[in-house]
Amino acid sequence: MATDAPPDSLAGAPYYLLNFERALAWLAQRYDDLLDAGERAFLGAFASLPQASRALLVRMLMRKGTLFRASRLAYDEIGCPLGAAAPVTALGWLDAAPHLTLDDLFALTTRAELLNIFADALAMIPGARSLRKPELLDALRPFYAEGDEGENGSGAARPLSAWHAQSSDCVFRVDIAPLCERFRLMFFGNLQQDWSEFVLADLGVFQYEKVAFGPASRAFQQRADVDVYLALQACRDQLESIESFASLINLEATSDAIDALVARVRAVETSNSWLETRRAKLLFRIGQYCERRQMWPSALAVYESCAWPGARHRRMRVLERGERFDAALALASQAAASPESEEEAQRIARMLPRLQRKLGEPAVRVQAARAAERSTLTLPRPQAPQAVEFVVRDHLTCDAAPVHYVENALINSLFGLLCWEPVFAALPGAFFHPFQRGPADLHAPDFHARRAVQFAACLAQFDNGAYRETILRHLHEKDGVQSPFVFWGLLTPELVTTALDCLPAAHLKLWFERLLRDVRGNRSGLPDLIRFWPAERRYELIEVKGPGDRLQDNQIRWLAYCVQHGMPVRVVDVRWADEAECNATPATFTAERTA
């Protein structure tokens, strides 16, 4: 509703206020049918407030908590906070005399002020004036435990004037905060991002893809969907509370609390697939917590009903940790026959022999895939500190065969350029506002499945040769537009052209298919360097390992995949000449095969 604001909101208004009003306008346009009368009234009344009043409210919404001292709301563009707050208070959005608990008061005041406020009580406590602020709070609790209990049992709540009659300050409580929290969720699609992240951003610095938003693409299709999200968020907050106080309660009480939490999560009803995904992820987190506390029955029960990727492997680990080796081996054998991902297959291959040994059975190892060629390169140690990948790049590169440090950037970028349209498809739960770098469901288990037809059309371009034109066209048309896959800082027309000349279409297609099988797991782990022979239209991938470094699991999987499909790839282990044996000479290779 920012466009309905009086002229002073459009001329000389602080940019954080303009951005907030832009967000409100977006919500009014996109979700009007999901708003209740109170929310629509807020949008209209906010626009009619004086600029200083709007700015003050936004400033408070950007800060943590809901209680603020007027003396600490000093902003040049707002002026007197008392005057700016008056119209907001008249609407009932601010309480200018809220009742404060002892904890509230301590959060709002300095130690010096507290020594003055509680001088009489502290005089009865030996050494009180030397206590730190948290210790002061604990020492004062017995004096203020009677009467109406405030939150957290911190004593009777009363206005600031009743706590400190000599104070000329004023405290505001933002009573409109819950409504604005709901708006924040609807705008961002999550509660991890806050208003300051958006309203303090210079939105002109980055370019964002213009997504074709439509009613069918909304994540929240009905008002109840927002309520479900908030209910699941409350469950997540409860889990964090249990985790925070785990050391203070016994295992039995923790188990009861977890059982109640799981029942609460499962009781949330929704037919929204995006919200079901969030429920699955929350259950997985609860299972992980139960594992950490060695609550094996609870962890197993949670994982058995959890659809989040990795839950089956966690079940195997829980069964093993609980010494139920027969059940663990049976589940691992079942999963080995049909693994949900390469990551699960890799883990099961390590687990099966261990379980077999524990049951007294002969350990049968899964035949390892043929490993990449491995070489040792001895080089002079650089005089100035430098990444080992750059040292190898500079040593190997030459005019006929340039070497580039690309790691995960090049293959991901080529994928992002070819598949631009499906990545930015306006599907429910993907895009909430016009300033997103990529879809919110990028790492969801069904990211590919929801866009399978569009991705298939993109990959089909490898069969008819159209992929090259599409990549180069998007490189030009989308230059600088934010994308979760495209690394604009690395890409140059020359690098992309050389890559398309030297990388076979079949290899690109295989890489992209693997990316789509597990975006979260496979966007990383690609080799560090790529060497091109432009005249011969060929390439080589090189993974660099410095002294003492070793291959990570995701790197091992990428290397195995490349070897399986006949792609030129190798691992280079770097040794510094001053640490090598006496007869070693700089820049020598020792090639070997690793099993």
C-alpha positions in Angstrom: 0.0 0.0 0.0 3.1 2.3 -0.3 1.6 4.0 -3.3 -1.3 5.3 -1.2 1.1 7.1 1.2 1.1 10.9 1.3 3.6 12.7 -0.8 6.1 13.2 2.0 6.7 9.4 2.0 7.9 9.5 -1.6 10.1 12.6 -1.3 13.2 12.4 0.9 12.0 9.3 2.8 14.8 7.1 4.2 15.5 4.2 1.9 14.7 1.6 4.6 11.2 3.0 4.9 10.7 3.0 1.1 11.9 -0.6 1.0 9.5 -1.6 3.8 6.6 0.1 2.0 7.6 -1.7 -1.2 7.3 -5.0 0.7 3.8 -4.0 2.1 2.7 -3.1 -1.5 3.9 -6.5 -2.7 1.9 -8.3 0.0 -1.2 -6.2 -0.6 -1.0 -7.1 -4.3 -0.2 -10.7 -4.0 -2.0 -11.9 -0.9 -5.0 -9.6 -0.5 -7.5 -12.5 -0.4 -5.5 -14.1 2.5 -5.6 -11.0 4.7 -8.1 -10.4 7.5 -9.8 -7.1 8.3 -7.1 -6.2 10.9 -4.3 -6.7 8.4 -5.9 -4.7 5.7 -6.6 -2.0 8.2 -2.9 -1.9 9.1 -1.9 -1.4 5.5 -4.3 1.5 5.1 -3.5 3.1 8.4 0.3 2.7 8.1 0.2 4.6 4.8 -1.6 7.5 6.4 0.8 8.0 9.3 3.3 10.9 9.2 6.7 9.9 7.8 8.5 10.1 11.1 6.0 7.8 12.7 6.3 5.2 9.9 10.1 5.4 10.1 10.1 5.0 13.9 7.9 1.9 13.7 10.1 0.3 11.0 13.2 1.1 13.0 11.7 -0.8 15.9 10.6 -3.7 13.7 14.1 -4.0 12.4 15.6 -4.4 15.9 15.5 -7.4 18.2 12.7 -7.7 20.7 9.6 -5.6 21.3 10.6 -3.4 24.1 12.5 -0.1 23.5 13.5 2.9 25.6 12.7 6.2 23.9 16.1 7.6 24.8 17.7 4.9 22.6 15.6 5.7 19.6 17.6 8.7 18.5 17.6 9.0 14.7 18.1 12.2 12.8 15.5 11.5 10.2 12.9 10.8 12.9 13.5 13.5 15.4 11.7 13.3 18.8 10.7 9.7 19.3 7.9 10.7 21.7 6.3 12.9 19.0 6.8 10.3 16.3 5.3 7.6 18.5 2.2 9.4 19.5 0.2 8.7 16.3 1.3 5.0 16.4 0.3 4.7 20.1 -3.1 6.2 19.3 -3.7 3.3 16.9 -2.9 0.8 19.6 0.2 -0.4 17.8 2.5 0.8 20.6 2.1 0.7 24.3 3.8 3.7 25.9 3.6 2.4 29.4 4.0 -1.4 29.3 4.3 -3.4 32.5 7.9 -4.7 32.8 9.1 -7.8 34.6 12.4 -7.8 36.4 14.0 -9.6 33.4 12.6 -6.9 31.1 14.0 -4.2 33.2 17.4 -5.7 33.3 17.4 -6.1 29.5 16.6 -2.4 29.1 18.9 -0.8 31.7 22.6 -0.5 32.4 24.3 -1.9 35.4 24.9 1.6 36.8 21.2 2.4 36.5 20.3 -0.9 38.3 22.6 -0.1 41.2 20.7 3.2 41.6 17.2 1.6 41.1 17.8 -1.2 43.6 20.1 0.6 46.0 17.9 -0.3 49.1 17.6 -4.0 48.2 21.3 -4.3 47.3 22.3 -2.7 50.6 21.0 -5.9 52.3 23.2 -8.2 50.1 26.9 -8.3 51.1 29.2 -7.5 48.1 26.2 -6.8 45.8 27.6 -3.7 44.3 30.6 -5.7 42.9 28.4 -8.3 41.2 28.1 -8.5 37.4 24.7 -7.9 35.8 23.6 -11.5 35.6 24.6 -12.1 39.2 22.7 -9.0 40.2 19.6 -10.4 38.6 19.9 -13.7 40.5 20.5 -11.9 43.7 17.4 -9.7 43.3 14.9 -12.4 42.3 14.0 -13.4 45.9 13.0 -9.8 46.6 10.6 -9.6 43.7 9.1 -13.1 43.7 5.8 -12.2 45.4 2.6 -10.9 43.9 1.6 -11.1 40.2 4.2 -13.3 38.5 5.7 -12.0 35.3 7.0 -14.1 32.5 9.8 -16.6 33.5 8.8 -16.2 37.1 10.7 -12.9 37.4 8.5 -11.1 39.8 5.6 -8.6 39.6 5.4 -6.7 36.4 5.0 -2.9 36.6 5.6 0.2 34.5 9.0 1.8 34.3 7.8 4.6 36.5 7.0 2.2 39.3 10.4 0.6 39.0 12.3 3.9 38.8 10.3 6.9 39.8 13.2 9.3 39.1 13.5 8.2 35.5 12.3 10.6 32.8 12.6 8.0 30.1 9.8 6.1 28.5 9.5 2.5 27.3 7.6 1.4 24.1 6.3 -2.1 23.5 5.5 -2.9 19.9 2.1 -4.6 20.2 1.7 -4.7 16.4 4.8 -7.0 16.2 2.8 -10.3 15.8 0.9 -8.9 12.8 4.2 -7.7 11.2 5.8 -11.1 11.9 3.1 -12.7 9.9 3.7 -10.2 7.1 7.4 -11.0 7.3 6.8 -14.7 6.8 4.5 -14.1 3.9 7.0 -11.8 2.2 10.2 -13.9 2.7 8.7 -17.3 2.9 10.6 -18.0 6.1 11.3 -16.5 9.5 15.1 -16.7 9.3 15.4 -13.5 7.2 14.4 -10.4 9.0 13.2 -7.0 7.9 16.6 -5.4 8.3 18.0 -7.8 5.7 15.6 -6.3 3.2 14.9 -2.8 4.2 18.6 -1.9 4.7 19.6 -3.4 1.3 20.4 -1.2 -1.6 18.1 -3.1 -4.0 19.8 -1.4 -7.0 23.1 -3.1 -6.4 22.0 -6.5 -7.7 19.8 -7.5 -10.7 17.1 -10.2 -10.1 15.3 -12.4 -12.5 11.8 -11.2 -13.2 9.7 -14.2 -12.3 6.2 -14.5 -13.7 4.3 -14.5 -10.4 0.7 -15.7 -10.6 -1.9 -16.8 -8.2 -1.1 -20.5 -8.7 2.5 -19.9 -7.9 1.9 -18.7 -4.4 3.3 -20.9 -1.6 0.5 -19.8 0.7 -2.7 -20.7 -1.2 -5.0 -20.1 1.8 -4.8 -18.4 5.1 -4.5 -21.7 6.9 -1.2 -22.4 5.2 0.4 -19.4 7.0 -1.0 -20.8 10.3 0.5 -24.2 9.5 3.9 -22.6 8.9 3.7 -20.7 12.2 2.6 -23.9 14.0 5.6 -25.8 12.6 7.9 -22.9 13.5 6.6 -23.0 17.0 7.5 -26.7 17.1 11.0 -25.8 15.9 11.3 -23.1 18.6 10.2 -25.7 21.1 13.0 -28.1 19.9 15.6 -25.4 20.3 14.3 -24.8 23.8 14.6 -28.4 24.6 18.2 -28.4 23.2 19.1 -25.3 25.3 17.8 -26.8 28.6 18.9 -30.4 27.9 21.7 -30.3 30.5 19.2 -29.2 33.2 16.6 -32.0 32.9 17.0 -35.8 33.1 16.8 -38.1 30.2 13.3 -39.4 31.1 11.9 -35.8 31.2 13.7 -35.0 27.9 12.2 -38.2 26.3 8.7 -37.1 27.4 9.2 -33.6 26.0 10.4 -35.1 22.7 7.4 -37.5 22.5 5.0 -34.6 23.1 6.8 -32.4 20.5 6.7 -35.2 17.9 3.0 -35.7 18.5 2.5 -31.9 18.2 4.4 -31.9 14.8 2.3 -34.8 13.5 -0.9 -33.2 14.6 -0.4 -30.2 12.3 -2.7 -30.8 9.4 -2.0 -29.6 5.8 -2.4 -30.7 2.2 0.3 -28.3 1.1 3.3 -30.3 -0.3 5.8 -27.5 0.4 4.7 -27.4 4.1 4.9 -31.2 4.2 8.5 -30.9 3.2 9.1 -28.5 6.0 7.5 -31.0 8.4 9.8 -33.8 7.2 12.9 -31.6 7.7 11.8 -30.7 11.2 11.2 -34.4 12.1 14.7 -35.2 10.8 16.2 -32.5 13.1 14.3 -34.0 16.0 15.7 -37.4 15.1 19.2 -35.9 15.0 18.7 -34.4 18.5 17.6 -37.8 19.9 20.7 -39.4 18.4 22.9 -36.8 20.1 21.2 -37.6 23.5 21.5 -41.4 22.7 17.7 -41.7 22.9 17.7 -44.6 20.5 14.0 -45.7 20.7 12.9 -42.1 20.2 15.3 -41.4 17.3 14.3 -44.7 15.6 10.6 -43.9 15.9 11.1 -40.4 14.4 13.2 -41.6 11.5 10.8 -44.4 10.6 8.1 -41.8 9.8 10.4 -39.2 8.3 10.6 -38.7 4.5 13.6 -36.4 4.5 16.6 -37.6 2.5 19.1 -39.4 4.8 16.5 -40.6 7.3 17.0 -44.3 6.3 20.7 -44.1 6.8 20.2 -42.5 10.2 17.9 -45.4 11.1 20.7 -47.8 10.3 23.1 -45.9 12.5 20.6 -45.8 15.3 20.1 -49.5 15.1 23.8 -50.0 15.1 24.5 -47.7 18.0 21.7 -49.4 19.9 23.5 -52.8 19.2 20.6 -54.1 17.1 23.0 -55.4 14.5 20.6 -57.9 12.9 18.1 -55.2 12.2 20.8 -52.7 11.0 22.3 -55.2 8.6 18.9 -56.1 7.2 18.0 -52.5 6.6 21.5 -51.8 5.1 21.2 -54.7 2.8 17.8 -53.6 1.6 19.1 -50.0 1.0 22.2 -51.3 -0.8 19.9 -53.0 -3.4 18.2 -49.7 -4.1 20.0 -46.7 -2.6 18.2 -43.4 -2.5 21.4 -41.5 -3.6 25.1 -41.9 -4.3 25.8 -40.6 -0.8 23.7 -43.3 0.8 25.4 -46.0 -1.4 28.8 -44.7 -0.3 27.9 -44.8 3.4 26.3 -48.3 3.1 29.4 -49.6 1.4 31.4 -48.7 4.5 28.7 -49.8 6.9 28.0 -53.3 5.6 31.4 -54.9 6.3 31.4 -53.4 9.8 28.0 -54.9 10.6 28.9 -58.2 9.1 32.0 -58.4 11.4 30.0 -57.6 14.4 27.6 -60.5 13.7 30.5 -62.8 13.1 29.8 -63.1 9.4 32.5 -62.8 6.7 32.9 -59.2 5.7 32.0 -58.7 2.0 33.2 -55.4 0.7 31.4 -53.8 -2.2 33.8 -53.7 -5.2 35.2 -50.2 -5.3 34.8 -48.2 -8.5 37.9 -47.7 -10.6 39.8 -44.8 -9.1 41.1 -41.8 -10.8 44.7 -41.6 -11.8 46.8 -40.1 -9.0 50.0 -38.2 -9.4 52.5 -36.6 -7.1 53.9 -33.2 -8.1 56.9 -31.8 -6.3 57.1 -28.0 -6.5 59.1 -25.2 -5.0 57.3 -23.6 -2.1 56.0 -20.2 -3.1 57.7 -17.3 -1.5 54.4 -15.5 -0.7 51.5 -17.5 0.8 49.3 -18.7 -2.0 46.6 -21.3 -2.4 48.1 -24.6 -3.6 45.5 -24.8 -6.4 46.9 -21.5 -7.8 50.5 -22.8 -7.6 49.6 -25.9 -9.6 47.5 -23.9 -12.1 50.4 -21.5 -12.7 52.9 -24.4 -13.0 50.8 -26.4 -15.5 49.4 -23.7 -17.7 50.9 -22.9 -21.1 49.8 -21.2 -24.3 48.8 -24.5 -25.9 47.0 -25.8 -22.8 45.7 -23.1 -20.5 44.6 -24.1 -17.0 41.8 -22.4 -15.1 40.9 -22.6 -11.4 37.1 -23.2 -11.6 36.3 -25.7 -8.8 32.5 -25.9 -8.7 31.9 -22.7 -10.7 32.3 -23.6 -14.3 30.0 -26.7 -14.5 27.4 -25.2 -12.3 27.4 -22.0 -14.4 27.0 -23.8 -17.7 24.2 -25.7 -16.1 22.5 -22.5 -14.8 22.8 -20.8 -18.2 21.3 -23.8 -20.1 18.5 -24.4 -17.6 17.7 -20.8 -16.7 14.0 -21.1 -17.3 13.2 -24.2 -15.1 15.4 -22.9 -12.3 13.3 -19.7 -12.3 9.9 -21.4 -12.9 7.2 -19.8 -10.7 6.1 -22.8 -8.7 4.4 -22.8 -5.3 7.0 -22.4 -2.6 9.7 -21.3 -5.0 9.5 -17.5 -5.1 8.0 -15.2 -2.5 9.2 -11.8 -3.6 11.0 -10.1 -6.6 14.4 -10.0 -4.9 15.4 -13.6 -4.6 18.6 -15.0 -5.9 17.0 -18.3 -6.7 14.1 -20.6 -5.8 13.5 -21.2 -2.1 13.0 -24.9 -2.7 16.5 -25.3 -4.4 17.6 -27.9 -1.9 14.2 -29.6 -1.4 14.1 -33.3 -2.3 11.6 -32.7 -5.0 13.3 -29.8 -6.7 14.0 -31.7 -9.9 10.8 -33.7 -9.9 8.6 -30.6 -9.8 10.4 -29.3 -12.9 11.2 -32.6 -14.6 9.5 -31.7 -17.9 11.2 -28.4 -18.2 14.7 -29.8 -17.3 14.2 -32.7 -19.8 13.6 -30.1 -22.5 16.8 -28.3 -21.6 18.9 -31.5 -21.6 17.4 -32.6 -24.9 19.3 -29.7 -26.5 22.4 -31.8 -26.2 20.9 -34.3 -28.6 20.1 -31.7 -31.3 23.1 -29.3 -30.7 21.0 -26.4 -29.6 22.6 -26.2 -26.1 25.5 -24.1 -27.3 23.3 -21.3 -28.7 21.1 -21.3 -25.5 24.1 -21.0 -23.2 25.7 -18.2 -25.2 22.4 -16.4 -25.5 21.7 -16.5 -21.7 25.3 -15.5 -21.1 24.6 -12.3 -23.0 20.9 -11.7 -22.0 21.2 -12.5 -18.3 24.6 -10.9 -17.7 24.8 -10.1 -14.0 21.4 -11.4 -13.0 21.5 -13.2 -9.7 21.4 -17.0 -9.9 22.2 -19.8 -7.4 24.2 -21.6 -10.1 25.9 -18.9 -12.2 29.2 -17.5 -11.0 29.4 -14.2 -13.0 32.7 -13.2 -11.4 34.4 -16.2 -13.0 32.7 -16.3 -16.4 34.0 -14.5 -19.5 32.9 -15.0 -23.0 36.3 -16.5 -23.8 36.2 -19.0 -21.0 32.6 -20.1 -21.9 33.5 -20.4 -25.6 36.6 -22.4 -24.9 34.6 -24.7 -22.5 31.9 -25.3 -25.1 34.6 -26.0 -27.7 36.4 -28.5 -25.5 33.8 -30.2 -23.4 31.8 -32.9 -25.2 28.1 -32.5 -25.2 27.7 -36.0 -23.8 29.9 -35.1 -20.8 28.0 -31.9 -20.1 24.8 -33.8 -20.2 26.1 -36.4 -17.8 27.3 -33.8 -15.3 24.0 -31.9 -15.5 22.0 -35.1 -14.9 24.1 -35.8 -11.8 23.5 -32.3 -10.5 19.8 -32.7 -10.8 19.8 -36.0 -8.9 20.9 -34.2 -5.8 21.4 -30.5 -6.1 22.3 -30.0 -2.4 25.0 -32.7 -2.5 26.3 -32.4 -6.0 26.7 -28.7 -6.5 30.1 -29.0 -4.7 32.9 -31.5 -4.8 33.9 -30.9 -8.5 37.7 -30.9 -9.3 39.6 -27.6 -8.7 41.2 -27.1 -12.1 40.4 -27.6 -15.7 43.0 -27.8 -18.5 41.9 -27.1 -22.1 43.7 -28.0 -25.3 41.7 -25.7 -27.7 43.5 -26.8 -30.8 42.6 -30.5 -30.0 39.2 -29.7 -28.5 39.8 -31.7 -25.4 40.1 -31.1 -21.7 41.2 -32.6 -18.3 39.8 -32.1 -14.8 42.4 -31.9 -12.0 41.7 -32.2 -8.3 44.6 -30.7 -6.2 45.5 -31.9 -2.8 48.1 -30.1 -0.7 50.3 -31.7 1.9 48.2 -33.4 4.5 44.9 -32.8 2.7 42.7 -35.7 1.7 39.7 -36.3 -0.6 36.3 -35.5 0.9 33.3 -37.8 0.3 31.6 -35.6 -2.2 34.9 -35.3 -4.1 35.3 -39.0 -4.2 31.9 -39.4 -5.6 32.5 -36.9 -8.4 35.8 -38.5 -9.3 34.3 -41.9 -9.4 31.4 -40.7 -11.6 33.9 -39.1 -14.1 36.0 -42.2 -14.2 32.9 -44.4 -14.7 31.9 -42.4 -17.7 35.4 -42.2 -19.3 36.0 -38.5 -18.5 39.6 -37.3 -18.3 40.2 -36.6 -14.6 43.1 -37.1 -12.1 44.2 -36.2 -8.6 47.5 -34.3 -8.1 49.1 -34.5 -4.7 51.5 -31.6 -4.1 54.7 -31.9 -2.2 57.0 -29.0 -1.5 60.6 -29.4 -2.6 62.1 -28.4 0.7 60.2 -31.2 2.5 60.8 -33.8 -0.2 63.5 -36.4 -0.1 67.0 -35.3 -1.0 66.9 -36.8 -4.4 63.6 -35.3 -5.4 63.8 -32.6 -8.1 61.2 -29.8 -8.5 58.4 -30.2 -10.9 58.6 -34.0 -11.2 55.6 -36.3 -11.5 55.1 -39.7 -10.0 52.0 -41.4 -11.3 50.2 -44.1 -9.6 46.8 -45.8 -9.5 44.9 -46.0 -6.3 42.4 -48.7 -5.5 
